Each structure stands twice: as C-alpha cells, then as structure tokens.
C-alpha cells in the first residue's frame, strides 16, 4: 500500500494538482476529502516539480548527446565500409590486370617472342646515371659554348668555407 501511495504522490501530475488546484482540499484515492493543502505543501510540491523538470531536461540532453554520438559512429562505420569495398574493388581490378598481362605474356612466349621486362620502361635512366638519356627531337639542346669569364662549378661539390683567422 505504501508503494502504491508513493507511486501516486511522486508523479508530476499530482504535484501540479497540488500547486494549481483552486480549492484547499486534499482528496484520497477514492475521491473523498481528507484534509487541506497548506502553502508549505504547495511550496514543497513546486520545489519537487522543478527538480523533476531539471532531471528530465538533463536526461533529454543526455539522450540528444548519445544520439548525436551514435549518428557520428554510424557515419564513421559507413565510411569505413565504403572504403573497404573500394579497396576490395581496387585489389580485384589489379588482380584482373595482372592476370591479363600474364595471359598476354604467355601468348607471346608461346609464339617464341621474349617480352622485354617492364623495368626498362618504368625506370628510365636518371640525371646522374652513366647512360645518357635519349633526347626528344623537339626538346631544347644545351648551349654548346660556355662563357669564358664564368667559372665552371661541379654541382656535387660542397662550397668551401673561408679559413678562420
């Protein structure tokens, strides 16, 4: 019985009725008048109602924060899933290309043609290699005459520092 009564009197609707009810009568669960509502009762009901409202607002804010975090996590998971799918598609495409190249190479070998390794195409000689790079026919030629008044410098030599006195 005590739990049922506490459940009834701890509700916000009961407290609102205490605060805003026009009469000063208090009623029991059967609707019979049993006493009067004092100003102290109304003040206590107001305080408890405000506390309940603050708790409800705080809980609603926590729910909003939780929902925002979950939405952010869901977007992150979706992005990760799309990235995994894109990576798998790239790997499958790369594998398909390799298989096609291997099949073309096998056809050439079957015809008695030895294919040239791709490393010769992929890595042409650099500026410091011993082999000269082939020049494109339209590329500008280096100037053959050096100015005699300009000193020649080795591009790899370190600059000399003057000796301390």
Helices and strands as residue ranges (DSSP letters): H 2-9, H 12-20, E 25-27, E 33-36, H 39-110, H 119-122
